[in-house]
Amino acid sequence: MFGAAAALGVAAAGGLGASPARAATASAGAAGVTEVRERAVVVGSGFGGGVTALRLAQAGVSTLVLERGLRWPT
């Protein structure tokens, strides 16, 4: 049950994309500001963050994962 409590703590603080992020980007001349609204945000996609994001997604919580590092082409 600790995992669920941890996931709820992360969700309350602010999560792996359970759903596509709904984002609105600024104009092309701006510095790349993006606004995203999700119920939960998980910072880091390591083991703990990945499992937390998975549990939130399984619970139906709209979740966003933030990761520092290279931007991979999609």
PDB file of N, CA, C and O in Angstrom:
ATOM      1  N   MET A   1       0.817  -1.189   0.000  1.00  0.00           N
ATOM      2  CA  MET A   1       0.000   0.000   0.000  1.00  0.00           C
ATOM      3  C   MET A   1       0.858   1.249   0.000  1.00  0.00           C
ATOM      4  O   MET A   1       0.390   2.326  -0.371  1.00  0.00           O
ATOM      5  N   PHE A   2       2.138   1.113   0.421  1.00  0.00           N
ATOM      6  CA  PHE A   2       3.025   2.271   0.431  1.00  0.00           C
ATOM      7  C   PHE A   2       3.168   2.874  -0.958  1.00  0.00           C
ATOM      8  O   PHE A   2       3.233   4.095  -1.101  1.00  0.00           O
ATOM      9  N   GLY A   3       3.219   2.022  -1.988  1.00  0.00           N
ATOM     10  CA  GLY A   3       3.346   2.527  -3.354  1.00  0.00           C
ATOM     11  C   GLY A   3       2.188   3.422  -3.738  1.00  0.00           C
ATOM     12  O   GLY A   3       2.387   4.448  -4.389  1.00  0.00           O
ATOM     13  N   ALA A   4       0.981   3.051  -3.345  1.00  0.00           N
ATOM     14  CA  ALA A   4      -0.187   3.877  -3.650  1.00  0.00           C
ATOM     15  C   ALA A   4      -0.108   5.196  -2.911  1.00  0.00           C
ATOM     16  O   ALA A   4      -0.447   6.241  -3.467  1.00  0.00           O
ATOM     17  N   ALA A   5       0.340   5.160  -1.649  1.00  0.00           N
ATOM     18  CA  ALA A   5       0.473   6.395  -0.873  1.00  0.00           C
ATOM     19  C   ALA A   5       1.525   7.301  -1.490  1.00  0.00           C
ATOM     20  O   ALA A   5       1.343   8.517  -1.560  1.00  0.00           O
ATOM     21  N   ALA A   6       2.630   6.709  -1.938  1.00  0.00           N
ATOM     22  CA  ALA A   6       3.672   7.500  -2.582  1.00  0.00           C
ATOM     23  C   ALA A   6       3.159   8.112  -3.873  1.00  0.00           C
ATOM     24  O   ALA A   6       3.448   9.271  -4.169  1.00  0.00           O
ATOM     25  N   ALA A   7       2.405   7.351  -4.636  1.00  0.00           N
ATOM     26  CA  ALA A   7       1.849   7.868  -5.884  1.00  0.00           C
ATOM     27  C   ALA A   7       0.906   9.021  -5.609  1.00  0.00           C
ATOM     28  O   ALA A   7       0.914  10.019  -6.330  1.00  0.00           O
ATOM     29  N   LEU A   8       0.094   8.892  -4.574  1.00  0.00           N
ATOM     30  CA  LEU A   8      -0.815   9.979  -4.234  1.00  0.00           C
ATOM     31  C   LEU A   8      -0.050  11.198  -3.768  1.00  0.00           C
ATOM     32  O   LEU A   8      -0.459  12.326  -4.045  1.00  0.00           O
ATOM     33  N   GLY A   9       1.057  10.994  -3.061  1.00  0.00           N
ATOM     34  CA  GLY A   9       1.887  12.116  -2.636  1.00  0.00           C
ATOM     35  C   GLY A   9       2.473  12.846  -3.825  1.00  0.00           C
ATOM     36  O   GLY A   9       2.501  14.077  -3.850  1.00  0.00           O
ATOM     37  N   VAL A  10       2.935  12.104  -4.803  1.00  0.00           N
ATOM     38  CA  VAL A  10       3.468  12.716  -6.016  1.00  0.00           C
ATOM     39  C   VAL A  10       2.360  13.447  -6.754  1.00  0.00           C
ATOM     40  O   VAL A  10       2.575  14.548  -7.262  1.00  0.00           O
ATOM     41  N   ALA A  11       1.182  12.850  -6.818  1.00  0.00           N
ATOM     42  CA  ALA A  11       0.065  13.492  -7.506  1.00  0.00           C
ATOM     43  C   ALA A  11      -0.308  14.787  -6.813  1.00  0.00           C
ATOM     44  O   ALA A  11      -0.610  15.779  -7.476  1.00  0.00           O
ATOM     45  N   ALA A  12      -0.292  14.792  -5.500  1.00  0.00           N
ATOM     46  CA  ALA A  12      -0.636  15.996  -4.762  1.00  0.00           C
ATOM     47  C   ALA A  12       0.414  17.076  -4.970  1.00  0.00           C
ATOM     48  O   ALA A  12       0.085  18.262  -4.988  1.00  0.00           O
ATOM     49  N   ALA A  13       1.662  16.687  -5.125  1.00  0.00           N
ATOM     50  CA  ALA A  13       2.729  17.653  -5.324  1.00  0.00           C
ATOM     51  C   ALA A  13       2.605  18.335  -6.676  1.00  0.00           C
ATOM     52  O   ALA A  13       3.090  19.452  -6.854  1.00  0.00           O
ATOM     53  N   GLY A  14       2.053  17.769  -7.493  1.00  0.00           N
ATOM     54  CA  GLY A  14       1.890  18.546  -8.687  1.00  0.00           C
ATOM     55  C   GLY A  14       1.391  17.932  -9.951  1.00  0.00           C
ATOM     56  O   GLY A  14       1.260  18.621 -10.963  1.00  0.00           O
ATOM     57  N   GLY A  15       3.938  13.122 -12.905  1.00  0.00           N
ATOM     58  CA  GLY A  15       3.925  12.157 -13.475  1.00  0.00           C
ATOM     59  C   GLY A  15       4.135  11.506 -14.736  1.00  0.00           C
ATOM     60  O   GLY A  15       3.965  10.292 -14.839  1.00  0.00           O
ATOM     61  N   LEU A  16       4.683   9.517 -16.247  1.00  0.00           N
ATOM     62  CA  LEU A  16       4.722   8.950 -17.568  1.00  0.00           C
ATOM     63  C   LEU A  16       3.390   9.305 -18.181  1.00  0.00           C
ATOM     64  O   LEU A  16       2.347   9.184 -17.539  1.00  0.00           O
ATOM     65  N   GLY A  17       3.426   9.713 -19.336  1.00  0.00           N
ATOM     66  CA  GLY A  17       2.237  10.235 -19.975  1.00  0.00           C
ATOM     67  C   GLY A  17       1.122   9.212 -20.047  1.00  0.00           C
ATOM     68  O   GLY A  17       1.121   8.346 -20.923  1.00  0.00           O
ATOM     69  N   ALA A  18       0.202   9.305 -19.157  1.00  0.00           N
ATOM     70  CA  ALA A  18      -0.969   8.451 -19.182  1.00  0.00           C
ATOM     71  C   ALA A  18      -1.880   8.862 -20.321  1.00  0.00           C
ATOM     72  O   ALA A  18      -2.661   8.059 -20.833  1.00  0.00           O
ATOM     73  N   SER A  19      -1.773  10.103 -20.703  1.00  0.00           N
ATOM     74  CA  SER A  19      -2.551  10.616 -21.819  1.00  0.00           C
ATOM     75  C   SER A  19      -1.687  11.642 -22.532  1.00  0.00           C
ATOM     76  O   SER A  19      -0.759  12.182 -21.930  1.00  0.00           O
ATOM     77  N   PRO A  20      -1.964  11.921 -23.787  1.00  0.00           N
ATOM     78  CA  PRO A  20      -1.166  12.926 -24.476  1.00  0.00           C
ATOM     79  C   PRO A  20      -1.300  14.274 -23.776  1.00  0.00           C
ATOM     80  O   PRO A  20      -2.398  14.676 -23.392  1.00  0.00           O
ATOM     81  N   ALA A  21      -0.196  14.957 -23.617  1.00  0.00           N
ATOM     82  CA  ALA A  21      -0.221  16.263 -22.959  1.00  0.00           C
ATOM     83  C   ALA A  21      -0.969  17.265 -23.825  1.00  0.00           C
ATOM     84  O   ALA A  21      -0.751  17.366 -25.032  1.00  0.00           O
ATOM     85  N   ARG A  22      -1.840  17.986 -23.182  1.00  0.00           N
ATOM     86  CA  ARG A  22      -2.557  19.049 -23.867  1.00  0.00           C
ATOM     87  C   ARG A  22      -1.751  20.321 -23.669  1.00  0.00           C
ATOM     88  O   ARG A  22      -1.796  20.921 -22.595  1.00  0.00           O
ATOM     89  N   ALA A  23      -1.019  20.739 -24.683  1.00  0.00           N
ATOM     90  CA  ALA A  23      -0.099  21.855 -24.542  1.00  0.00           C
ATOM     91  C   ALA A  23      -0.413  22.951 -25.548  1.00  0.00           C
ATOM     92  O   ALA A  23      -0.877  22.692 -26.658  1.00  0.00           O
ATOM     93  N   ALA A  24      -0.149  24.169 -25.132  1.00  0.00           N
ATOM     94  CA  ALA A  24      -0.271  25.321 -26.018  1.00  0.00           C
ATOM     95  C   ALA A  24       1.077  26.016 -26.010  1.00  0.00           C
ATOM     96  O   ALA A  24       1.487  26.545 -24.977  1.00  0.00           O
ATOM     97  N   THR A  25       1.774  26.028 -27.133  1.00  0.00           N
ATOM     98  CA  THR A  25       3.096  26.635 -27.172  1.00  0.00           C
ATOM     99  C   THR A  25       2.981  28.092 -27.583  1.00  0.00           C
ATOM    100  O   THR A  25       2.025  28.499 -28.242  1.00  0.00           O
ATOM    101  N   ALA A  26       3.980  28.867 -27.177  1.00  0.00           N
ATOM    102  CA  ALA A  26       4.018  30.285 -27.506  1.00  0.00           C
ATOM    103  C   ALA A  26       4.394  30.450 -28.976  1.00  0.00           C
ATOM    104  O   ALA A  26       4.672  29.468 -29.664  1.00  0.00           O
ATOM    105  N   SER A  27       4.402  31.685 -29.451  1.00  0.00           N
ATOM    106  CA  SER A  27       4.730  31.945 -30.847  1.00  0.00           C
ATOM    107  C   SER A  27       6.154  31.490 -31.154  1.00  0.00           C
ATOM    108  O   SER A  27       6.965  31.320 -30.243  1.00  0.00           O
ATOM    109  N   ALA A  28       6.454  31.295 -32.431  1.00  0.00           N
ATOM    110  CA  ALA A  28       7.744  30.755 -32.854  1.00  0.00           C
ATOM    111  C   ALA A  28       8.913  31.626 -32.409  1.00  0.00           C
ATOM    112  O   ALA A  28      10.012  31.109 -32.205  1.00  0.00           O
ATOM    113  N   GLY A  29       8.708  32.941 -32.250  1.00  0.00           N
ATOM    114  CA  GLY A  29       9.783  33.833 -31.850  1.00  0.00           C
ATOM    115  C   GLY A  29      10.048  33.820 -30.357  1.00  0.00           C
ATOM    116  O   GLY A  29      11.044  34.392 -29.913  1.00  0.00           O
ATOM    117  N   ALA A  30       9.192  33.187 -29.567  1.00  0.00           N
ATOM    118  CA  ALA A  30       9.354  33.166 -28.110  1.00  0.00           C
ATOM    119  C   ALA A  30      10.405  32.137 -27.695  1.00  0.00           C
ATOM    120  O   ALA A  30      10.947  31.409 -28.527  1.00  0.00           O
ATOM    121  N   ALA A  31      10.675  32.094 -26.412  1.00  0.00           N
ATOM    122  CA  ALA A  31      11.733  31.236 -25.878  1.00  0.00           C
ATOM    123  C   ALA A  31      11.274  29.819 -25.586  1.00  0.00           C
ATOM    124  O   ALA A  31      11.921  29.134 -24.794  1.00  0.00           O
ATOM    125  N   GLY A  32      10.205  29.351 -26.176  1.00  0.00           N
ATOM    126  CA  GLY A  32       9.771  27.976 -25.998  1.00  0.00           C
ATOM    127  C   GLY A  32       9.006  27.717 -24.717  1.00  0.00           C
ATOM    128  O   GLY A  32       9.246  26.712 -24.049  1.00  0.00           O
ATOM    129  N   VAL A  33       8.099  28.595 -24.365  1.00  0.00           N
ATOM    130  CA  VAL A  33       7.276  28.414 -23.171  1.00  0.00           C
ATOM    131  C   VAL A  33       6.103  27.510 -23.515  1.00  0.00           C
ATOM    132  O   VAL A  33       5.441  27.707 -24.534  1.00  0.00           O
ATOM    133  N   THR A  34       5.845  26.520 -22.669  1.00  0.00           N
ATOM    134  CA  THR A  34       4.750  25.582 -22.885  1.00  0.00           C
ATOM    135  C   THR A  34       3.920  25.472 -21.618  1.00  0.00           C
ATOM    136  O   THR A  34       4.469  25.384 -20.519  1.00  0.00           O
ATOM    137  N   GLU A  35       2.613  25.475 -21.763  1.00  0.00           N
ATOM    138  CA  GLU A  35       1.724  25.277 -20.620  1.00  0.00           C
ATOM    139  C   GLU A  35       1.041  23.930 -20.771  1.00  0.00           C
ATOM    140  O   GLU A  35       0.434  23.645 -21.804  1.00  0.00           O
ATOM    141  N   VAL A  36       1.142  23.099 -19.735  1.00  0.00           N
ATOM    142  CA  VAL A  36       0.538  21.773 -19.733  1.00  0.00           C
ATOM    143  C   VAL A  36      -0.241  21.629 -18.442  1.00  0.00           C
ATOM    144  O   VAL A  36       0.267  21.960 -17.370  1.00  0.00           O
ATOM    145  N   ARG A  37      -1.474  21.137 -18.531  1.00  0.00           N
ATOM    146  CA  ARG A  37      -2.294  20.937 -17.332  1.00  0.00           C
ATOM    147  C   ARG A  37      -2.619  19.455 -17.191  1.00  0.00           C
ATOM    148  O   ARG A  37      -3.300  18.869 -18.033  1.00  0.00           O
ATOM    149  N   GLU A  38      -2.125  18.872 -16.124  1.00  0.00           N
ATOM    150  CA  GLU A  38      -2.362  17.468 -15.800  1.00  0.00           C
ATOM    151  C   GLU A  38      -2.691  17.379 -14.319  1.00  0.00           C
ATOM    152  O   GLU A  38      -2.355  18.286 -13.557  1.00  0.00           O
ATOM    153  N   ARG A  39      -3.342  16.304 -13.900  1.00  0.00           N
ATOM    154  CA  ARG A  39      -3.657  16.111 -12.485  1.00  0.00           C
ATOM    155  C   ARG A  39      -2.428  15.755 -11.672  1.00  0.00           C
ATOM    156  O   ARG A  39      -2.353  16.088 -10.489  1.00  0.00           O
ATOM    157  N   ALA A  40      -1.456  15.079 -12.289  1.00  0.00           N
ATOM    158  CA  ALA A  40      -0.257  14.652 -11.563  1.00  0.00           C
ATOM    159  C   ALA A  40       0.975  14.882 -12.415  1.00  0.00           C
ATOM    160  O   ALA A  40       0.928  14.763 -13.640  1.00  0.00           O
ATOM    161  N   VAL A  41       2.084  15.214 -11.756  1.00  0.00           N
ATOM    162  CA  VAL A  41       3.373  15.371 -12.421  1.00  0.00           C
ATOM    163  C   VAL A  41       4.389  14.534 -11.652  1.00  0.00           C
ATOM    164  O   VAL A  41       4.520  14.671 -10.436  1.00  0.00           O
ATOM    165  N   VAL A  42       5.107  13.666 -12.366  1.00  0.00           N
ATOM    166  CA  VAL A  42       6.183  12.873 -11.773  1.00  0.00           C
ATOM    167  C   VAL A  42       7.485  13.447 -12.308  1.00  0.00           C
ATOM    168  O   VAL A  42       7.663  13.565 -13.521  1.00  0.00           O
ATOM    169  N   VAL A  43       8.395  13.803 -11.409  1.00  0.00           N
ATOM    170  CA  VAL A  43       9.683  14.358 -11.817  1.00  0.00           C
ATOM    171  C   VAL A  43      10.703  13.227 -11.823  1.00  0.00           C
ATOM    172  O   VAL A  43      11.034  12.667 -10.778  1.00  0.00           O
ATOM    173  N   GLY A  44      11.195  12.901 -13.016  1.00  0.00           N
ATOM    174  CA  GLY A  44      12.176  11.830 -13.178  1.00  0.00           C
ATOM    175  C   GLY A  44      11.521  10.532 -13.612  1.00  0.00           C
ATOM    176  O   GLY A  44      10.469  10.149 -13.100  1.00  0.00           O
ATOM    177  N   SER A  45      12.158   9.860 -14.565  1.00  0.00           N
ATOM    178  CA  SER A  45      11.596   8.613 -15.091  1.00  0.00           C
ATOM    179  C   SER A  45      12.438   7.406 -14.692  1.00  0.00           C
ATOM    180  O   SER A  45      12.408   6.376 -15.365  1.00  0.00           O
ATOM    181  N   GLY A  46      13.185   7.531 -13.604  1.00  0.00           N
ATOM    182  CA  GLY A  46      13.937   6.389 -13.088  1.00  0.00           C
ATOM    183  C   GLY A  46      12.981   5.340 -12.543  1.00  0.00           C
ATOM    184  O   GLY A  46      11.776   5.408 -12.783  1.00  0.00           O
ATOM    185  N   PHE A  47      13.519   4.366 -11.804  1.00  0.00           N
ATOM    186  CA  PHE A  47      12.676   3.267 -11.324  1.00  0.00           C
ATOM    187  C   PHE A  47      11.489   3.778 -10.508  1.00  0.00           C
ATOM    188  O   PHE A  47      10.350   3.396 -10.774  1.00  0.00           O
ATOM    189  N   GLY A  48      11.738   4.624  -9.532  1.00  0.00           N
ATOM    190  CA  GLY A  48      10.653   5.125  -8.684  1.00  0.00           C
ATOM    191  C   GLY A  48       9.646   5.951  -9.460  1.00  0.00           C
ATOM    192  O   GLY A  48       8.439   5.775  -9.298  1.00  0.00           O
ATOM    193  N   GLY A  49      10.135   6.855 -10.305  1.00  0.00           N
ATOM    194  CA  GLY A  49       9.242   7.696 -11.090  1.00  0.00           C
ATOM    195  C   GLY A  49       8.446   6.902 -12.106  1.00  0.00           C
ATOM    196  O   GLY A  49       7.263   7.164 -12.322  1.00  0.00           O
ATOM    197  N   GLY A  50       9.100   5.930 -12.730  1.00  0.00           N
ATOM    198  CA  GLY A  50       8.414   5.096 -13.716  1.00  0.00           C
ATOM    199  C   GLY A  50       7.294   4.280 -13.098  1.00  0.00           C
ATOM    200  O   GLY A  50       6.201   4.186 -13.657  1.00  0.00           O
ATOM    201  N   VAL A  51       7.572   3.687 -11.933  1.00  0.00           N
ATOM    202  CA  VAL A  51       6.553   2.883 -11.251  1.00  0.00           C
ATOM    203  C   VAL A  51       5.414   3.775 -10.766  1.00  0.00           C
ATOM    204  O   VAL A  51       4.244   3.413 -10.887  1.00  0.00           O
ATOM    205  N   THR A  52       5.754   4.942 -10.217  1.00  0.00           N
ATOM    206  CA  THR A  52       4.721   5.868  -9.751  1.00  0.00           C
ATOM    207  C   THR A  52       3.828   6.302 -10.903  1.00  0.00           C
ATOM    208  O   THR A  52       2.604   6.317 -10.771  1.00  0.00           O
ATOM    209  N   ALA A  53       4.436   6.655 -12.034  1.00  0.00           N
ATOM    210  CA  ALA A  53       3.657   7.069 -13.200  1.00  0.00           C
ATOM    211  C   ALA A  53       2.774   5.926 -13.697  1.00  0.00           C
ATOM    212  O   ALA A  53       1.626   6.147 -14.082  1.00  0.00           O
ATOM    213  N   LEU A  54       3.308   4.710 -13.689  1.00  0.00           N
ATOM    214  CA  LEU A  54       2.526   3.545 -14.103  1.00  0.00           C
ATOM    215  C   LEU A  54       1.307   3.375 -13.210  1.00  0.00           C
ATOM    216  O   LEU A  54       0.197   3.187 -13.707  1.00  0.00           O
ATOM    217  N   ARG A  55       1.503   3.437 -11.903  1.00  0.00           N
ATOM    218  CA  ARG A  55       0.391   3.254 -10.962  1.00  0.00           C
ATOM    219  C   ARG A  55      -0.655   4.354 -11.125  1.00  0.00           C
ATOM    220  O   ARG A  55      -1.854   4.081 -11.073  1.00  0.00           O
ATOM    221  N   LEU A  56      -0.214   5.584 -11.321  1.00  0.00           N
ATOM    222  CA  LEU A  56      -1.162   6.677 -11.538  1.00  0.00           C
ATOM    223  C   LEU A  56      -1.958   6.453 -12.823  1.00  0.00           C
ATOM    224  O   LEU A  56      -3.172   6.657 -12.851  1.00  0.00           O
ATOM    225  N   ALA A  57      -1.271   6.032 -13.881  1.00  0.00           N
ATOM    226  CA  ALA A  57      -1.946   5.769 -15.153  1.00  0.00           C
ATOM    227  C   ALA A  57      -2.946   4.633 -15.009  1.00  0.00           C
ATOM    228  O   ALA A  57      -4.051   4.705 -15.546  1.00  0.00           O
ATOM    229  N   GLN A  58      -2.566   3.580 -14.283  1.00  0.00           N
ATOM    230  CA  GLN A  58      -3.479   2.456 -14.066  1.00  0.00           C
ATOM    231  C   GLN A  58      -4.710   2.884 -13.277  1.00  0.00           C
ATOM    232  O   GLN A  58      -5.785   2.306 -13.434  1.00  0.00           O
ATOM    233  N   ALA A  59      -4.549   3.898 -12.428  1.00  0.00           N
ATOM    234  CA  ALA A  59      -5.668   4.407 -11.634  1.00  0.00           C
ATOM    235  C   ALA A  59      -6.504   5.415 -12.416  1.00  0.00           C
ATOM    236  O   ALA A  59      -7.493   5.938 -11.904  1.00  0.00           O
ATOM    237  N   GLY A  60      -6.102   5.689 -13.665  1.00  0.00           N
ATOM    238  CA  GLY A  60      -6.865   6.609 -14.503  1.00  0.00           C
ATOM    239  C   GLY A  60      -6.550   8.073 -14.272  1.00  0.00           C
ATOM    240  O   GLY A  60      -7.319   8.942 -14.682  1.00  0.00           O
ATOM    241  N   VAL A  61      -5.419   8.365 -13.616  1.00  0.00           N
ATOM    242  CA  VAL A  61      -5.031   9.744 -13.329  1.00  0.00           C
ATOM    243  C   VAL A  61      -4.223  10.285 -14.503  1.00  0.00           C
ATOM    244  O   VAL A  61      -3.234   9.677 -14.912  1.00  0.00           O
ATOM    245  N   SER A  62      -4.640  11.421 -15.042  1.00  0.00           N
ATOM    246  CA  SER A  62      -3.919  12.074 -16.124  1.00  0.00           C
ATOM    247  C   SER A  62      -2.564  12.528 -15.585  1.00  0.00           C
ATOM    248  O   SER A  62      -2.506  13.339 -14.661  1.00  0.00           O
ATOM    249  N   THR A  63      -1.468  12.008 -16.160  1.00  0.00           N
ATOM    250  CA  THR A  63      -0.142  12.155 -15.564  1.00  0.00           C
ATOM    251  C   THR A  63       0.881  12.621 -16.591  1.00  0.00           C
ATOM    252  O   THR A  63       0.814  12.249 -17.762  1.00  0.00           O
ATOM    253  N   LEU A  64       1.828  13.440 -16.140  1.00  0.00           N
ATOM    254  CA  LEU A  64       2.922  13.924 -16.976  1.00  0.00           C
ATOM    255  C   LEU A  64       4.233  13.566 -16.296  1.00  0.00           C
ATOM    256  O   LEU A  64       4.366  13.745 -15.085  1.00  0.00           O
ATOM    257  N   VAL A  65       5.212  13.060 -17.057  1.00  0.00           N
ATOM    258  CA  VAL A  65       6.542  12.772 -16.521  1.00  0.00           C
ATOM    259  C   VAL A  65       7.512  13.810 -17.068  1.00  0.00           C
ATOM    260  O   VAL A  65       7.567  14.047 -18.275  1.00  0.00           O
ATOM    261  N   LEU A  66       8.273  14.425 -16.172  1.00  0.00           N
ATOM    262  CA  LEU A  66       9.313  15.370 -16.570  1.00  0.00           C
ATOM    263  C   LEU A  66      10.661  14.693 -16.397  1.00  0.00           C
ATOM    264  O   LEU A  66      10.932  14.080 -15.364  1.00  0.00           O
ATOM    265  N   GLU A  67      11.505  14.807 -17.416  1.00  0.00           N
ATOM    266  CA  GLU A  67      12.821  14.173 -17.369  1.00  0.00           C
ATOM    267  C   GLU A  67      13.860  15.141 -17.900  1.00  0.00           C
ATOM    268  O   GLU A  67      13.658  15.770 -18.939  1.00  0.00           O
ATOM    269  N   ARG A  68      14.957  15.261 -17.197  1.00  0.00           N
ATOM    270  CA  ARG A  68      16.066  16.083 -17.658  1.00  0.00           C
ATOM    271  C   ARG A  68      16.902  15.238 -18.606  1.00  0.00           C
ATOM    272  O   ARG A  68      17.087  14.043 -18.374  1.00  0.00           O
ATOM    273  N   GLY A  69      17.396  15.835 -19.645  1.00  0.00           N
ATOM    274  CA  GLY A  69      18.248  15.082 -20.558  1.00  0.00           C
ATOM    275  C   GLY A  69      17.989  15.476 -21.999  1.00  0.00           C
ATOM    276  O   GLY A  69      17.382  16.509 -22.281  1.00  0.00           O
ATOM    277  N   LEU A  70      18.456  14.641 -22.897  1.00  0.00           N
ATOM    278  CA  LEU A  70      18.313  14.911 -24.321  1.00  0.00           C
ATOM    279  C   LEU A  70      16.862  14.837 -24.756  1.00  0.00           C
ATOM    280  O   LEU A  70      16.085  14.039 -24.231  1.00  0.00           O
ATOM    281  N   ARG A  71      16.508  15.661 -25.705  1.00  0.00           N
ATOM    282  CA  ARG A  71      15.173  15.599 -26.293  1.00  0.00           C
ATOM    283  C   ARG A  71      15.247  14.622 -27.460  1.00  0.00           C
ATOM    284  O   ARG A  71      15.978  14.847 -28.425  1.00  0.00           O
ATOM    285  N   TRP A  72      14.491  13.542 -27.365  1.00  0.00           N
ATOM    286  CA  TRP A  72      14.506  12.505 -28.389  1.00  0.00           C
ATOM    287  C   TRP A  72      13.523  12.857 -29.494  1.00  0.00           C
ATOM    288  O   TRP A  72      12.404  13.281 -29.208  1.00  0.00           O
ATOM    289  N   PRO A  73      13.925  12.686 -30.763  1.00  0.00           N
ATOM    290  CA  PRO A  73      12.994  12.952 -31.865  1.00  0.00           C
ATOM    291  C   PRO A  73      11.840  11.951 -31.833  1.00  0.00           C
ATOM    292  O   PRO A  73      12.033  10.768 -31.553  1.00  0.00           O
ATOM    293  N   THR A  74      10.658  12.440 -32.119  1.00  0.00           N
ATOM    294  CA  THR A  74       9.486  11.549 -32.115  1.00  0.00           C
ATOM    295  C   THR A  74       8.865  11.474 -33.484  1.00  0.00           C
ATOM    296  O   THR A  74       7.870  10.774 -33.673  1.00  0.00           O
TER     297      THR A  74
END
